[in-house]
Amino acid sequence: MLPFARVTVIGLGLIGSSILRATRAYMPTVRLTGYDADPDVRDIADRIGLADDIADSAGAAVIDADLVILCVPVGAMGAVAAEMAADLPGDAIVSDVGGSKESVIAALRAVLPDATIVPGHPVAGTEFSGPEAGFASLFRGRWCILTPEAATGDAPVARLTAFWEKLGAMVETMTPKHHDLVLAVTSHVPHLIAYSIVGTASDLEEVTQGEVIKYSAGGFRDFTRIAASDPVMWRDVFLNNREAVLEILQRLTEDVTMLQRAIRWGDGDRLFDLFTRTRAIRRSIVEQGQDDAAPDFGRTHD
């Protein structure tokens, strides 16, 4: 039995379009509706047949939905929810895919006080965006974190868990506050570092932009991939998860100061111990199937 019969996705970028493609691939009888605020995106989605129906407003998109997934930047969640509030069926479950959860819950609850809300966050993605960037297998073998409120019943969480599992994801539940701290460590601050180091490289007067591009070694090249992510989405993530991000940045600053001291004083033992510990973490990530163990990070070579 399918957990939902009619699914609406609002926001047709990488994640939203991938949800629609995956649902069609793994639950082909589900009725799919999509909506995006950008008319050009709606035209593309209609042209490529992304859903059974591409609505022309958020309200029209949710009229008969039993699951609505908001795939918009976290800073836009409240506004989108307000647009659809009057047309949202009373028995529909509202979820999202945002990278911060406490702020999203507050924004949604402010305009949907009586709705069943089960926030979610599929920990998957690429540096590409847009309705044509999605693909059905994006979530297979990846985690999706659900952060229900304390008063939410078990049944809505179980239905949404079943939905994500049918898309191939592994599902974990945690509190919104804990999610925001975990993701600050594993995603938000790493993205901030990537944006920072790429920006620093482009600002160095002694090193030309041509040299930065021409001589990009593996580490910097991987930073540029991360730094190519959607700027609107990441701007909103940092502004909406500021407390957890600032907490982890403070810890990082202290650790970088320690490394600076070790390098200055030639403390090779301290450096070796840290690098050994971090190497073990990398091996654990590969062993759990969250990255490719192939040489050179799975890159192909002619």
N, C-alpha and C positions, 0 to 999 in steps of 0.2 A: 504494500500500500504506500502511495506517495504521501510525503508529509504535507505538501501544498498542491493545489490544483491550478491556482492563478497567481503568478509571480510578477511583480512590477519592479523594475530597476530604474531608479532616477539618477542620472549621471552616467553617460555612455563613453567614458574614457577606458583606459586599460582594464581596470578592475570590473567596472560595470559591464563592458562588452564581453569580458571573459566569463562572468557569471551567466550571462545570457547564452553564450556559446556552450558552456559546460552543461547548463540545464537542458538545452536542446539535445545535446549529445547523450547525456546519461539519464534524462527523464523526458523523453520526446513527447509525451502526451500533455505535459504542463503547458498551459496557455501563458504566453510571455508578452508583456507590455513594456515598452521603454519610453523614456522621456529625457530630454536634455534641454537646458535653457538656451543653448546656442542653436539657432535654426540651421546653420550649416552642418552641425553635427547630426541633427535630426535628419537632414537630407541624406547624409552619407549612410546613416544607420538604416534608413528606409531603402536606399539603393542596394545595399549589401544584404538585405533581409535579416537584420540582426534580431528582430522579434516579430511576433505575429502582428503586432500593432505598434506604431510609433505615435504616441499622443502629442498633441500640440499644447498641452498645459499639464502641470503637476496634478491638478485636481482631476482632470480627465483620465490621467494615467492610473489613478488608484481607486476609481469608482467601484470596481468589483474584485479588487485584489484580496487575497488572504495572506500574502506576504509582500511587504514593501521594503526594499533595500535601498538605502540612500548611499550613493557612491559619489558624493560631492566633497569638496574640501571641508575640513571640520569647521572652518569659520562661516560656512554657508549653511550648515545643518538647520539652524533655527529658522532662517528665512524660507528654506525649501519646505520645512515641516509646516510653517504657517500657510504657505500657498496651497497645501493639500489637505489641511485640517478639516475643512468643511465637507469634503467629499470622502474622507477616510471611513471605511466600514468599521462598525463598532467591534467586530470580532477579528479584525486584521492584526497581524503581528508586524510591528515596525522594527527594522534593524538597520545597521549601517556597516561601513567598512573602515571607519576613520581610525587614524593612528593614535589619537588620544581619546580617553573614554570618560573621565569625570566631566570635562567641559561639554562633551556631546550629550551626555545624559541630562545635564542641566539645561542645555539649549532645547532639547526635544521635549522635556517634561514641562518647560515653561509654556509651550504652545499646544502640547498634546497631553493635558493633565490626566485624562482618563484612558489613554491608549495603552495597549500591551506593548512595551518596549523591551527588546532584548538586544542590546548593543553587541556588535561583533567586530572582529578585526582579523581578516585573513592575512597571515604574515607571508605574503608572496607578492611578486611584482618584477618589473624590469625597468630600465631607464626610459622606455618608450611610452607614449601616451596617445590617446585618441581612439575612436571606435574601431579602427582597422588594426590596432596594435594587439587586441585581445586574442586569446586562444584558449580552447576548451580544456587543455591539460594544465593550465597555470597552477591550479590548486592541488593537484595530485601529489600526495606525499608531503604536503606542507601543513603547517599548523594553522588553525583558525581559533582564535581566542574569543570566547563569549564572556560578557561581563554583566550578568543580570543584576538588577537591584534586589535588595534583600527581600522585598515584598513580592517579587515575581514568583508565580507558581512553577511547579516542576514541568507541567505539560508544555507550555510555550518553549521552554528551554530544550526539552526533549525533541520537539518538532524541528526546531532550528538546527539542533545537533544532527538529526537525521538528514536534513537537507544538505548540510555541508559535507557530511560523510558520503553522501551519494555523488557529490562533486569530486570526491577523492581526497578530501582533507582529513586531517586528524584534529579532533576538537578537544580543547581544554577550557575549563571555566576558572575564573579568578575574579577578585574584586576589582572595580575600576581603578582604585588608587594603586593597587599592586601592579596591575597591567601598565599603568603609566610610568611607574618606576622601572619595571623590567624593560619596556620598550625604549625608555630613555637611554638605558645602557646598551641595548643590543641593536638599536636602529637610529634613534634620533641624534644622539651625540656623534656616532660615527658619520652620519650624513653631514652634521655641522662641521666636523673636522675635514671632511672631503671638500666641502664648499670653501673652507678657510684656506687649506693648503693650495688648492687650485687658484684661488684668488691671490694668495701670497706670491705664487710663482708668476702670475701674470703682471704683478705690480713691481717685481724686482727690476730696477733700472739697469743693473749690471748684466742681466740675462734677458735676451730678446725673446719675444713671443715665438719667433721662428725656432729658436733653440729649444724652448720648452716643448714645442710640438715635435721637433725632429728627434730629440734625444730622450723622449719619454721612456723611462725604464718601467719594469713591471709594476712596481708599487705606485708610482704616480699615474700610470695608465689606468689602473684599477680605481684610483681616486676620481679620475675624470669621468669614468663610467657612472659612479655614484652621483657625482656632481651634475650630471646631465638630467637628473630627475626633475619632475614637474615643479617649477619654482613656486607656483601658487599653493599647491598642496603642502609643500614643506614650510613655506612661510607660516601658514595657518597652524601646522603641527607645533612649531616652536612657540608661537604665541599662545596656543591653547594648552600646552603642557609645560609651561615655563618653570613651575616649581620643581618638577622632577628633573628637567633638563639642567636647571641651574645647580641643583644638588649634585648631579653626576659631574657637571663641569668643574665644580669646586674640588671634588675628589680627583678628577683628572689633572687639574692644575697642580695639586699637591704631589701627585705621582710623577708628573713631568718634571717638577722641581727636583724631586729625588733623583731622577735619571740625569738631569743636568749636573747635579752634584757628583754623581758617580762618574760621569764622563770627565768632568773637570779634574777630579782627583785620581783618575785612573783606576777606579774600583771595578776591575774586570769580573770579580766573583759575583758582585751584585748584579751586573748586567747579564752574566751567564745564567744565574739562577732565574731571573725574570724571563729571559728568552726561552729557557727550558720549560718553564711553567706554561707560558703562552703557546708553545709548540704543542704541548699535550692537549690544550683546549682545542686547537685546530684539528688534531687527530680525532677528538671526540665528536666534533661537528661532522666530520666525514663519516665516522662509524655510525652515526645516527641518521645518515642519508640526507643531511641538510646541505651538502655540497658534493662536488665531484672530486673523486680521488685521482682522476687522470692527471698526468703530468701537465704543468703549465696551466692549471685551473681549467682543464678540459678544452683548451683552445685547439683548434685544428690547424694543421700546417701543410702547406703544399709541398 
